[in-house]
Amino acid sequence: MPEAYVALGANLGDPPRQIERALSQIAGIPGVNLLRRSSLYRSAAIGPPGQPDYCNAVCALETEIEPLQLLHALQAIETTAGRVRGEHWGPRVLDLDLLHVAGVVITTPELTLPHPQMQVRNFVLIPLCEIAPSLVIGEFGAIREWATRVGSEGLTHWYEY
């Protein structure tokens, strides 16, 4: 089964609890096996000012389902959590991003793999390096090198949970 990686984020309500609940729901998707998950991290919100900090994590999966089907399952988890799609980069009760599926490169209006912004986001790269330190993704190359370039400024472990 191909390995896939998903970024999780939340900054409304009880973010750590929402991340933990989402991880359980991801593990329950038929055809998906949750392999590993990162620690929880705190990062400043990107987007409109005045938002609370985000709680972030990354998980690794084995998946028998196609990437678009996996994306739809992730979006269903977001909807169940109360996610309302509105303001671009606005506050979110839950955000699940499909980052990479081994061997898949795709660009459609609905899904782009590998995720086009992950190489500039330390709140994705640092947790990803925690669970997959030797991961190399096609045109992006070694994730560890990107994480080193981007650095960890503004990113801390989420200790309150």
Chimera marker file (.cmm) of the C-alpha trace (Angstrom):
<marker_set name="trace">
<marker id="1" x="0.000" y="0.000" z="0.000" r="1" g="1" b="0" radius="0.5"/>
<marker id="2" x="1.290" y="3.493" z="-0.771" r="1" g="1" b="0" radius="0.5"/>
<marker id="3" x="2.261" y="5.723" z="2.092" r="1" g="1" b="0" radius="0.5"/>
<marker id="4" x="0.530" y="9.087" z="2.421" r="1" g="1" b="0" radius="0.5"/>
<marker id="5" x="1.042" y="12.078" z="4.695" r="1" g="1" b="0" radius="0.5"/>
<marker id="6" x="-1.608" y="14.395" z="6.120" r="1" g="1" b="0" radius="0.5"/>
<marker id="7" x="-1.149" y="17.714" z="7.942" r="1" g="1" b="0" radius="0.5"/>
<marker id="8" x="-3.610" y="18.527" z="10.718" r="1" g="1" b="0" radius="0.5"/>
<marker id="9" x="-4.289" y="21.972" z="12.138" r="1" g="1" b="0" radius="0.5"/>
<marker id="10" x="-6.838" y="23.718" z="14.350" r="1" g="1" b="0" radius="0.5"/>
<marker id="11" x="-7.057" y="27.069" z="16.114" r="1" g="1" b="0" radius="0.5"/>
<marker id="12" x="-10.672" y="27.303" z="17.324" r="1" g="1" b="0" radius="0.5"/>
<marker id="13" x="-12.359" y="25.561" z="20.239" r="1" g="1" b="0" radius="0.5"/>
<marker id="14" x="-10.059" y="22.964" z="21.822" r="1" g="1" b="0" radius="0.5"/>
<marker id="15" x="-7.413" y="22.502" z="19.100" r="1" g="1" b="0" radius="0.5"/>
<marker id="16" x="-5.433" y="19.615" z="20.659" r="1" g="1" b="0" radius="0.5"/>
<marker id="17" x="-8.621" y="17.640" z="21.295" r="1" g="1" b="0" radius="0.5"/>
<marker id="18" x="-9.793" y="18.274" z="17.723" r="1" g="1" b="0" radius="0.5"/>
<marker id="19" x="-6.459" y="17.028" z="16.347" r="1" g="1" b="0" radius="0.5"/>
<marker id="20" x="-6.633" y="13.884" z="18.504" r="1" g="1" b="0" radius="0.5"/>
<marker id="21" x="-10.242" y="13.243" z="17.452" r="1" g="1" b="0" radius="0.5"/>
<marker id="22" x="-9.323" y="13.738" z="13.785" r="1" g="1" b="0" radius="0.5"/>
<marker id="23" x="-6.439" y="11.262" z="14.102" r="1" g="1" b="0" radius="0.5"/>
<marker id="24" x="-8.875" y="8.669" z="15.460" r="1" g="1" b="0" radius="0.5"/>
<marker id="25" x="-11.284" y="9.359" z="12.614" r="1" g="1" b="0" radius="0.5"/>
<marker id="26" x="-8.517" y="9.133" z="10.009" r="1" g="1" b="0" radius="0.5"/>
<marker id="27" x="-7.547" y="5.743" z="11.452" r="1" g="1" b="0" radius="0.5"/>
<marker id="28" x="-11.174" y="4.678" z="10.931" r="1" g="1" b="0" radius="0.5"/>
<marker id="29" x="-11.319" y="5.460" z="7.198" r="1" g="1" b="0" radius="0.5"/>
<marker id="30" x="-11.847" y="2.147" z="5.350" r="1" g="1" b="0" radius="0.5"/>
<marker id="31" x="-8.691" y="1.237" z="3.441" r="1" g="1" b="0" radius="0.5"/>
<marker id="32" x="-6.462" y="3.442" z="5.615" r="1" g="1" b="0" radius="0.5"/>
<marker id="33" x="-3.963" y="2.342" z="8.256" r="1" g="1" b="0" radius="0.5"/>
<marker id="34" x="-2.556" y="5.057" z="10.540" r="1" g="1" b="0" radius="0.5"/>
<marker id="35" x="1.178" y="4.329" z="10.841" r="1" g="1" b="0" radius="0.5"/>
<marker id="36" x="2.696" y="7.236" z="12.769" r="1" g="1" b="0" radius="0.5"/>
<marker id="37" x="1.807" y="10.645" z="14.094" r="1" g="1" b="0" radius="0.5"/>
<marker id="38" x="3.936" y="13.571" z="15.186" r="1" g="1" b="0" radius="0.5"/>
<marker id="39" x="3.912" y="15.503" z="18.411" r="1" g="1" b="0" radius="0.5"/>
<marker id="40" x="1.594" y="18.490" z="18.654" r="1" g="1" b="0" radius="0.5"/>
<marker id="41" x="3.120" y="21.851" z="17.732" r="1" g="1" b="0" radius="0.5"/>
<marker id="42" x="2.037" y="25.458" z="18.285" r="1" g="1" b="0" radius="0.5"/>
<marker id="43" x="2.434" y="28.015" z="15.508" r="1" g="1" b="0" radius="0.5"/>
<marker id="44" x="1.201" y="31.532" z="14.822" r="1" g="1" b="0" radius="0.5"/>
<marker id="45" x="-1.718" y="31.697" z="12.425" r="1" g="1" b="0" radius="0.5"/>
<marker id="46" x="-1.098" y="32.629" z="8.801" r="1" g="1" b="0" radius="0.5"/>
<marker id="47" x="-3.696" y="34.973" z="7.400" r="1" g="1" b="0" radius="0.5"/>
<marker id="48" x="-5.939" y="37.612" z="8.935" r="1" g="1" b="0" radius="0.5"/>
<marker id="49" x="-4.552" y="39.130" z="12.160" r="1" g="1" b="0" radius="0.5"/>
<marker id="50" x="-6.007" y="38.468" z="15.598" r="1" g="1" b="0" radius="0.5"/>
<marker id="51" x="-6.384" y="34.696" z="15.226" r="1" g="1" b="0" radius="0.5"/>
<marker id="52" x="-5.402" y="32.308" z="18.021" r="1" g="1" b="0" radius="0.5"/>
<marker id="53" x="-2.302" y="30.154" z="17.565" r="1" g="1" b="0" radius="0.5"/>
<marker id="54" x="-2.661" y="26.907" z="15.670" r="1" g="1" b="0" radius="0.5"/>
<marker id="55" x="-2.123" y="23.418" z="16.986" r="1" g="1" b="0" radius="0.5"/>
<marker id="56" x="-0.441" y="21.371" z="14.235" r="1" g="1" b="0" radius="0.5"/>
<marker id="57" x="0.574" y="17.776" z="13.633" r="1" g="1" b="0" radius="0.5"/>
<marker id="58" x="1.345" y="15.417" z="10.750" r="1" g="1" b="0" radius="0.5"/>
<marker id="59" x="0.477" y="11.752" z="10.341" r="1" g="1" b="0" radius="0.5"/>
<marker id="60" x="1.635" y="8.960" z="8.047" r="1" g="1" b="0" radius="0.5"/>
<marker id="61" x="-0.823" y="6.485" z="6.570" r="1" g="1" b="0" radius="0.5"/>
<marker id="62" x="-0.869" y="3.410" z="4.417" r="1" g="1" b="0" radius="0.5"/>
<marker id="63" x="-3.767" y="3.692" z="2.016" r="1" g="1" b="0" radius="0.5"/>
<marker id="64" x="-5.557" y="1.419" z="-0.418" r="1" g="1" b="0" radius="0.5"/>
<marker id="65" x="-7.799" y="4.217" z="-1.647" r="1" g="1" b="0" radius="0.5"/>
<marker id="66" x="-7.148" y="6.693" z="-4.428" r="1" g="1" b="0" radius="0.5"/>
<marker id="67" x="-5.883" y="10.178" z="-3.470" r="1" g="1" b="0" radius="0.5"/>
<marker id="68" x="-9.099" y="11.959" z="-4.455" r="1" g="1" b="0" radius="0.5"/>
<marker id="69" x="-11.170" y="9.486" z="-2.426" r="1" g="1" b="0" radius="0.5"/>
<marker id="70" x="-8.817" y="10.059" z="0.534" r="1" g="1" b="0" radius="0.5"/>
<marker id="71" x="-9.191" y="13.835" z="0.124" r="1" g="1" b="0" radius="0.5"/>
<marker id="72" x="-12.988" y="13.498" z="0.217" r="1" g="1" b="0" radius="0.5"/>
<marker id="73" x="-12.784" y="11.361" z="3.373" r="1" g="1" b="0" radius="0.5"/>
<marker id="74" x="-10.578" y="14.012" z="5.017" r="1" g="1" b="0" radius="0.5"/>
<marker id="75" x="-12.992" y="16.761" z="4.005" r="1" g="1" b="0" radius="0.5"/>
<marker id="76" x="-15.873" y="14.755" z="5.520" r="1" g="1" b="0" radius="0.5"/>
<marker id="77" x="-13.944" y="14.630" z="8.823" r="1" g="1" b="0" radius="0.5"/>
<marker id="78" x="-13.480" y="18.418" z="8.661" r="1" g="1" b="0" radius="0.5"/>
<marker id="79" x="-17.190" y="18.930" z="8.017" r="1" g="1" b="0" radius="0.5"/>
<marker id="80" x="-18.150" y="16.637" z="10.896" r="1" g="1" b="0" radius="0.5"/>
<marker id="81" x="-15.868" y="18.685" z="13.172" r="1" g="1" b="0" radius="0.5"/>
<marker id="82" x="-17.731" y="21.864" z="12.200" r="1" g="1" b="0" radius="0.5"/>
<marker id="83" x="-15.389" y="23.274" z="9.556" r="1" g="1" b="0" radius="0.5"/>
<marker id="84" x="-17.003" y="25.995" z="7.494" r="1" g="1" b="0" radius="0.5"/>
<marker id="85" x="-15.126" y="27.015" z="4.369" r="1" g="1" b="0" radius="0.5"/>
<marker id="86" x="-15.134" y="30.774" z="4.185" r="1" g="1" b="0" radius="0.5"/>
<marker id="87" x="-12.341" y="33.255" z="4.736" r="1" g="1" b="0" radius="0.5"/>
<marker id="88" x="-9.089" y="32.274" z="3.021" r="1" g="1" b="0" radius="0.5"/>
<marker id="89" x="-6.554" y="31.371" z="5.742" r="1" g="1" b="0" radius="0.5"/>
<marker id="90" x="-9.146" y="32.291" z="8.350" r="1" g="1" b="0" radius="0.5"/>
<marker id="91" x="-9.557" y="30.546" z="11.716" r="1" g="1" b="0" radius="0.5"/>
<marker id="92" x="-10.522" y="26.880" z="11.583" r="1" g="1" b="0" radius="0.5"/>
<marker id="93" x="-11.971" y="24.312" z="13.902" r="1" g="1" b="0" radius="0.5"/>
<marker id="94" x="-10.074" y="21.697" z="11.839" r="1" g="1" b="0" radius="0.5"/>
<marker id="95" x="-7.909" y="21.746" z="8.723" r="1" g="1" b="0" radius="0.5"/>
<marker id="96" x="-6.687" y="18.518" z="7.099" r="1" g="1" b="0" radius="0.5"/>
<marker id="97" x="-4.302" y="18.779" z="4.144" r="1" g="1" b="0" radius="0.5"/>
<marker id="98" x="-3.238" y="15.813" z="2.052" r="1" g="1" b="0" radius="0.5"/>
<marker id="99" x="0.472" y="16.518" z="1.601" r="1" g="1" b="0" radius="0.5"/>
<marker id="100" x="1.877" y="13.598" z="-0.357" r="1" g="1" b="0" radius="0.5"/>
<marker id="101" x="1.001" y="10.139" z="-1.605" r="1" g="1" b="0" radius="0.5"/>
<marker id="102" x="4.009" y="8.032" z="-2.611" r="1" g="1" b="0" radius="0.5"/>
<marker id="103" x="4.360" y="7.798" z="-6.369" r="1" g="1" b="0" radius="0.5"/>
<marker id="104" x="1.566" y="10.287" z="-7.102" r="1" g="1" b="0" radius="0.5"/>
<marker id="105" x="1.957" y="13.640" z="-8.836" r="1" g="1" b="0" radius="0.5"/>
<marker id="106" x="-1.348" y="15.280" z="-9.698" r="1" g="1" b="0" radius="0.5"/>
<marker id="107" x="-2.611" y="18.764" z="-10.456" r="1" g="1" b="0" radius="0.5"/>
<marker id="108" x="-6.358" y="19.227" z="-10.729" r="1" g="1" b="0" radius="0.5"/>
<marker id="109" x="-8.674" y="22.029" z="-9.628" r="1" g="1" b="0" radius="0.5"/>
<marker id="110" x="-9.532" y="19.922" z="-6.567" r="1" g="1" b="0" radius="0.5"/>
<marker id="111" x="-6.187" y="18.387" z="-5.596" r="1" g="1" b="0" radius="0.5"/>
<marker id="112" x="-2.496" y="19.081" z="-6.115" r="1" g="1" b="0" radius="0.5"/>
<marker id="113" x="0.079" y="16.518" z="-4.971" r="1" g="1" b="0" radius="0.5"/>
<marker id="114" x="2.611" y="17.007" z="-3.604" r="1" g="1" b="0" radius="0.5"/>
<marker id="115" x="0.995" y="19.876" z="-1.676" r="1" g="1" b="0" radius="0.5"/>
<marker id="116" x="2.351" y="23.046" z="-3.327" r="1" g="1" b="0" radius="0.5"/>
<marker id="117" x="2.978" y="25.023" z="-0.112" r="1" g="1" b="0" radius="0.5"/>
<marker id="118" x="4.405" y="22.439" z="2.249" r="1" g="1" b="0" radius="0.5"/>
<marker id="119" x="8.044" y="23.221" z="1.490" r="1" g="1" b="0" radius="0.5"/>
<marker id="120" x="7.678" y="26.729" z="2.958" r="1" g="1" b="0" radius="0.5"/>
<marker id="121" x="5.703" y="25.863" z="6.101" r="1" g="1" b="0" radius="0.5"/>
<marker id="122" x="7.727" y="24.911" z="9.154" r="1" g="1" b="0" radius="0.5"/>
<marker id="123" x="4.540" y="23.780" z="10.938" r="1" g="1" b="0" radius="0.5"/>
<marker id="124" x="4.335" y="21.049" z="8.282" r="1" g="1" b="0" radius="0.5"/>
<marker id="125" x="8.032" y="20.295" z="7.683" r="1" g="1" b="0" radius="0.5"/>
<marker id="126" x="9.187" y="19.951" z="11.300" r="1" g="1" b="0" radius="0.5"/>
<marker id="127" x="6.425" y="17.469" z="12.296" r="1" g="1" b="0" radius="0.5"/>
<marker id="128" x="6.924" y="15.655" z="8.984" r="1" g="1" b="0" radius="0.5"/>
<marker id="129" x="10.647" y="15.271" z="9.713" r="1" g="1" b="0" radius="0.5"/>
<marker id="130" x="9.757" y="13.931" z="13.151" r="1" g="1" b="0" radius="0.5"/>
<marker id="131" x="7.853" y="10.973" z="11.653" r="1" g="1" b="0" radius="0.5"/>
<marker id="132" x="9.649" y="10.568" z="8.295" r="1" g="1" b="0" radius="0.5"/>
<marker id="133" x="13.178" y="11.967" z="8.633" r="1" g="1" b="0" radius="0.5"/>
<marker id="134" x="14.483" y="10.406" z="5.414" r="1" g="1" b="0" radius="0.5"/>
<marker id="135" x="11.454" y="11.221" z="3.237" r="1" g="1" b="0" radius="0.5"/>
<marker id="136" x="12.267" y="12.448" z="-0.264" r="1" g="1" b="0" radius="0.5"/>
<marker id="137" x="9.427" y="13.835" z="-2.352" r="1" g="1" b="0" radius="0.5"/>
<marker id="138" x="9.995" y="14.066" z="-6.111" r="1" g="1" b="0" radius="0.5"/>
<marker id="139" x="10.627" y="17.628" z="-7.238" r="1" g="1" b="0" radius="0.5"/>
<marker id="140" x="10.831" y="18.910" z="-3.645" r="1" g="1" b="0" radius="0.5"/>
<marker id="141" x="13.687" y="16.603" z="-2.710" r="1" g="1" b="0" radius="0.5"/>
<marker id="142" x="14.668" y="15.744" z="0.853" r="1" g="1" b="0" radius="0.5"/>
<marker id="143" x="12.186" y="17.036" z="3.419" r="1" g="1" b="0" radius="0.5"/>
<marker id="144" x="14.952" y="17.358" z="6.030" r="1" g="1" b="0" radius="0.5"/>
<marker id="145" x="16.801" y="19.838" z="3.766" r="1" g="1" b="0" radius="0.5"/>
<marker id="146" x="13.645" y="21.943" z="3.353" r="1" g="1" b="0" radius="0.5"/>
<marker id="147" x="13.047" y="21.890" z="7.099" r="1" g="1" b="0" radius="0.5"/>
<marker id="148" x="16.602" y="23.120" z="7.679" r="1" g="1" b="0" radius="0.5"/>
<marker id="149" x="16.135" y="25.944" z="5.159" r="1" g="1" b="0" radius="0.5"/>
<marker id="150" x="12.795" y="27.063" z="6.606" r="1" g="1" b="0" radius="0.5"/>
<marker id="151" x="13.871" y="26.686" z="10.243" r="1" g="1" b="0" radius="0.5"/>
<marker id="152" x="11.733" y="26.373" z="13.331" r="1" g="1" b="0" radius="0.5"/>
<marker id="153" x="11.260" y="30.025" z="14.308" r="1" g="1" b="0" radius="0.5"/>
<marker id="154" x="7.874" y="30.564" z="15.925" r="1" g="1" b="0" radius="0.5"/>
<marker id="155" x="7.203" y="26.835" z="16.244" r="1" g="1" b="0" radius="0.5"/>
<marker id="156" x="7.074" y="25.195" z="19.685" r="1" g="1" b="0" radius="0.5"/>
<marker id="157" x="5.732" y="21.987" z="21.143" r="1" g="1" b="0" radius="0.5"/>
<marker id="158" x="2.160" y="22.180" z="22.428" r="1" g="1" b="0" radius="0.5"/>
<marker id="159" x="2.631" y="21.192" z="26.064" r="1" g="1" b="0" radius="0.5"/>
<marker id="160" x="-0.740" y="21.992" z="27.625" r="1" g="1" b="0" radius="0.5"/>
<marker id="161" x="-2.475" y="18.821" z="26.508" r="1" g="1" b="0" radius="0.5"/>
<link id1="1" id2="2" r="1" g="1" b="0" radius="0.2"/>
<link id1="2" id2="3" r="1" g="1" b="0" radius="0.2"/>
<link id1="3" id2="4" r="1" g="1" b="0" radius="0.2"/>
<link id1="4" id2="5" r="1" g="1" b="0" radius="0.2"/>
<link id1="5" id2="6" r="1" g="1" b="0" radius="0.2"/>
<link id1="6" id2="7" r="1" g="1" b="0" radius="0.2"/>
<link id1="7" id2="8" r="1" g="1" b="0" radius="0.2"/>
<link id1="8" id2="9" r="1" g="1" b="0" radius="0.2"/>
<link id1="9" id2="10" r="1" g="1" b="0" radius="0.2"/>
<link id1="10" id2="11" r="1" g="1" b="0" radius="0.2"/>
<link id1="11" id2="12" r="1" g="1" b="0" radius="0.2"/>
<link id1="12" id2="13" r="1" g="1" b="0" radius="0.2"/>
<link id1="13" id2="14" r="1" g="1" b="0" radius="0.2"/>
<link id1="14" id2="15" r="1" g="1" b="0" radius="0.2"/>
<link id1="15" id2="16" r="1" g="1" b="0" radius="0.2"/>
<link id1="16" id2="17" r="1" g="1" b="0" radius="0.2"/>
<link id1="17" id2="18" r="1" g="1" b="0" radius="0.2"/>
<link id1="18" id2="19" r="1" g="1" b="0" radius="0.2"/>
<link id1="19" id2="20" r="1" g="1" b="0" radius="0.2"/>
<link id1="20" id2="21" r="1" g="1" b="0" radius="0.2"/>
<link id1="21" id2="22" r="1" g="1" b="0" radius="0.2"/>
<link id1="22" id2="23" r="1" g="1" b="0" radius="0.2"/>
<link id1="23" id2="24" r="1" g="1" b="0" radius="0.2"/>
<link id1="24" id2="25" r="1" g="1" b="0" radius="0.2"/>
<link id1="25" id2="26" r="1" g="1" b="0" radius="0.2"/>
<link id1="26" id2="27" r="1" g="1" b="0" radius="0.2"/>
<link id1="27" id2="28" r="1" g="1" b="0" radius="0.2"/>
<link id1="28" id2="29" r="1" g="1" b="0" radius="0.2"/>
<link id1="29" id2="30" r="1" g="1" b="0" radius="0.2"/>
<link id1="30" id2="31" r="1" g="1" b="0" radius="0.2"/>
<link id1="31" id2="32" r="1" g="1" b="0" radius="0.2"/>
<link id1="32" id2="33" r="1" g="1" b="0" radius="0.2"/>
<link id1="33" id2="34" r="1" g="1" b="0" radius="0.2"/>
<link id1="34" id2="35" r="1" g="1" b="0" radius="0.2"/>
<link id1="35" id2="36" r="1" g="1" b="0" radius="0.2"/>
<link id1="36" id2="37" r="1" g="1" b="0" radius="0.2"/>
<link id1="37" id2="38" r="1" g="1" b="0" radius="0.2"/>
<link id1="38" id2="39" r="1" g="1" b="0" radius="0.2"/>
<link id1="39" id2="40" r="1" g="1" b="0" radius="0.2"/>
<link id1="40" id2="41" r="1" g="1" b="0" radius="0.2"/>
<link id1="41" id2="42" r="1" g="1" b="0" radius="0.2"/>
<link id1="42" id2="43" r="1" g="1" b="0" radius="0.2"/>
<link id1="43" id2="44" r="1" g="1" b="0" radius="0.2"/>
<link id1="44" id2="45" r="1" g="1" b="0" radius="0.2"/>
<link id1="45" id2="46" r="1" g="1" b="0" radius="0.2"/>
<link id1="46" id2="47" r="1" g="1" b="0" radius="0.2"/>
<link id1="47" id2="48" r="1" g="1" b="0" radius="0.2"/>
<link id1="48" id2="49" r="1" g="1" b="0" radius="0.2"/>
<link id1="49" id2="50" r="1" g="1" b="0" radius="0.2"/>
<link id1="50" id2="51" r="1" g="1" b="0" radius="0.2"/>
<link id1="51" id2="52" r="1" g="1" b="0" radius="0.2"/>
<link id1="52" id2="53" r="1" g="1" b="0" radius="0.2"/>
<link id1="53" id2="54" r="1" g="1" b="0" radius="0.2"/>
<link id1="54" id2="55" r="1" g="1" b="0" radius="0.2"/>
<link id1="55" id2="56" r="1" g="1" b="0" radius="0.2"/>
<link id1="56" id2="57" r="1" g="1" b="0" radius="0.2"/>
<link id1="57" id2="58" r="1" g="1" b="0" radius="0.2"/>
<link id1="58" id2="59" r="1" g="1" b="0" radius="0.2"/>
<link id1="59" id2="60" r="1" g="1" b="0" radius="0.2"/>
<link id1="60" id2="61" r="1" g="1" b="0" radius="0.2"/>
<link id1="61" id2="62" r="1" g="1" b="0" radius="0.2"/>
<link id1="62" id2="63" r="1" g="1" b="0" radius="0.2"/>
<link id1="63" id2="64" r="1" g="1" b="0" radius="0.2"/>
<link id1="64" id2="65" r="1" g="1" b="0" radius="0.2"/>
<link id1="65" id2="66" r="1" g="1" b="0" radius="0.2"/>
<link id1="66" id2="67" r="1" g="1" b="0" radius="0.2"/>
<link id1="67" id2="68" r="1" g="1" b="0" radius="0.2"/>
<link id1="68" id2="69" r="1" g="1" b="0" radius="0.2"/>
<link id1="69" id2="70" r="1" g="1" b="0" radius="0.2"/>
<link id1="70" id2="71" r="1" g="1" b="0" radius="0.2"/>
<link id1="71" id2="72" r="1" g="1" b="0" radius="0.2"/>
<link id1="72" id2="73" r="1" g="1" b="0" radius="0.2"/>
<link id1="73" id2="74" r="1" g="1" b="0" radius="0.2"/>
<link id1="74" id2="75" r="1" g="1" b="0" radius="0.2"/>
<link id1="75" id2="76" r="1" g="1" b="0" radius="0.2"/>
<link id1="76" id2="77" r="1" g="1" b="0" radius="0.2"/>
<link id1="77" id2="78" r="1" g="1" b="0" radius="0.2"/>
<link id1="78" id2="79" r="1" g="1" b="0" radius="0.2"/>
<link id1="79" id2="80" r="1" g="1" b="0" radius="0.2"/>
<link id1="80" id2="81" r="1" g="1" b="0" radius="0.2"/>
<link id1="81" id2="82" r="1" g="1" b="0" radius="0.2"/>
<link id1="82" id2="83" r="1" g="1" b="0" radius="0.2"/>
<link id1="83" id2="84" r="1" g="1" b="0" radius="0.2"/>
<link id1="84" id2="85" r="1" g="1" b="0" radius="0.2"/>
<link id1="85" id2="86" r="1" g="1" b="0" radius="0.2"/>
<link id1="86" id2="87" r="1" g="1" b="0" radius="0.2"/>
<link id1="87" id2="88" r="1" g="1" b="0" radius="0.2"/>
<link id1="88" id2="89" r="1" g="1" b="0" radius="0.2"/>
<link id1="89" id2="90" r="1" g="1" b="0" radius="0.2"/>
<link id1="90" id2="91" r="1" g="1" b="0" radius="0.2"/>
<link id1="91" id2="92" r="1" g="1" b="0" radius="0.2"/>
<link id1="92" id2="93" r="1" g="1" b="0" radius="0.2"/>
<link id1="93" id2="94" r="1" g="1" b="0" radius="0.2"/>
<link id1="94" id2="95" r="1" g="1" b="0" radius="0.2"/>
<link id1="95" id2="96" r="1" g="1" b="0" radius="0.2"/>
<link id1="96" id2="97" r="1" g="1" b="0" radius="0.2"/>
<link id1="97" id2="98" r="1" g="1" b="0" radius="0.2"/>
<link id1="98" id2="99" r="1" g="1" b="0" radius="0.2"/>
<link id1="99" id2="100" r="1" g="1" b="0" radius="0.2"/>
<link id1="100" id2="101" r="1" g="1" b="0" radius="0.2"/>
<link id1="101" id2="102" r="1" g="1" b="0" radius="0.2"/>
<link id1="102" id2="103" r="1" g="1" b="0" radius="0.2"/>
<link id1="103" id2="104" r="1" g="1" b="0" radius="0.2"/>
<link id1="104" id2="105" r="1" g="1" b="0" radius="0.2"/>
<link id1="105" id2="106" r="1" g="1" b="0" radius="0.2"/>
<link id1="106" id2="107" r="1" g="1" b="0" radius="0.2"/>
<link id1="107" id2="108" r="1" g="1" b="0" radius="0.2"/>
<link id1="108" id2="109" r="1" g="1" b="0" radius="0.2"/>
<link id1="109" id2="110" r="1" g="1" b="0" radius="0.2"/>
<link id1="110" id2="111" r="1" g="1" b="0" radius="0.2"/>
<link id1="111" id2="112" r="1" g="1" b="0" radius="0.2"/>
<link id1="112" id2="113" r="1" g="1" b="0" radius="0.2"/>
<link id1="113" id2="114" r="1" g="1" b="0" radius="0.2"/>
<link id1="114" id2="115" r="1" g="1" b="0" radius="0.2"/>
<link id1="115" id2="116" r="1" g="1" b="0" radius="0.2"/>
<link id1="116" id2="117" r="1" g="1" b="0" radius="0.2"/>
<link id1="117" id2="118" r="1" g="1" b="0" radius="0.2"/>
<link id1="118" id2="119" r="1" g="1" b="0" radius="0.2"/>
<link id1="119" id2="120" r="1" g="1" b="0" radius="0.2"/>
<link id1="120" id2="121" r="1" g="1" b="0" radius="0.2"/>
<link id1="121" id2="122" r="1" g="1" b="0" radius="0.2"/>
<link id1="122" id2="123" r="1" g="1" b="0" radius="0.2"/>
<link id1="123" id2="124" r="1" g="1" b="0" radius="0.2"/>
<link id1="124" id2="125" r="1" g="1" b="0" radius="0.2"/>
<link id1="125" id2="126" r="1" g="1" b="0" radius="0.2"/>
<link id1="126" id2="127" r="1" g="1" b="0" radius="0.2"/>
<link id1="127" id2="128" r="1" g="1" b="0" radius="0.2"/>
<link id1="128" id2="129" r="1" g="1" b="0" radius="0.2"/>
<link id1="129" id2="130" r="1" g="1" b="0" radius="0.2"/>
<link id1="130" id2="131" r="1" g="1" b="0" radius="0.2"/>
<link id1="131" id2="132" r="1" g="1" b="0" radius="0.2"/>
<link id1="132" id2="133" r="1" g="1" b="0" radius="0.2"/>
<link id1="133" id2="134" r="1" g="1" b="0" radius="0.2"/>
<link id1="134" id2="135" r="1" g="1" b="0" radius="0.2"/>
<link id1="135" id2="136" r="1" g="1" b="0" radius="0.2"/>
<link id1="136" id2="137" r="1" g="1" b="0" radius="0.2"/>
<link id1="137" id2="138" r="1" g="1" b="0" radius="0.2"/>
<link id1="138" id2="139" r="1" g="1" b="0" radius="0.2"/>
<link id1="139" id2="140" r="1" g="1" b="0" radius="0.2"/>
<link id1="140" id2="141" r="1" g="1" b="0" radius="0.2"/>
<link id1="141" id2="142" r="1" g="1" b="0" radius="0.2"/>
<link id1="142" id2="143" r="1" g="1" b="0" radius="0.2"/>
<link id1="143" id2="144" r="1" g="1" b="0" radius="0.2"/>
<link id1="144" id2="145" r="1" g="1" b="0" radius="0.2"/>
<link id1="145" id2="146" r="1" g="1" b="0" radius="0.2"/>
<link id1="146" id2="147" r="1" g="1" b="0" radius="0.2"/>
<link id1="147" id2="148" r="1" g="1" b="0" radius="0.2"/>
<link id1="148" id2="149" r="1" g="1" b="0" radius="0.2"/>
<link id1="149" id2="150" r="1" g="1" b="0" radius="0.2"/>
<link id1="150" id2="151" r="1" g="1" b="0" radius="0.2"/>
<link id1="151" id2="152" r="1" g="1" b="0" radius="0.2"/>
<link id1="152" id2="153" r="1" g="1" b="0" radius="0.2"/>
<link id1="153" id2="154" r="1" g="1" b="0" radius="0.2"/>
<link id1="154" id2="155" r="1" g="1" b="0" radius="0.2"/>
<link id1="155" id2="156" r="1" g="1" b="0" radius="0.2"/>
<link id1="156" id2="157" r="1" g="1" b="0" radius="0.2"/>
<link id1="157" id2="158" r="1" g="1" b="0" radius="0.2"/>
<link id1="158" id2="159" r="1" g="1" b="0" radius="0.2"/>
<link id1="159" id2="160" r="1" g="1" b="0" radius="0.2"/>
<link id1="160" id2="161" r="1" g="1" b="0" radius="0.2"/>
</marker_set>
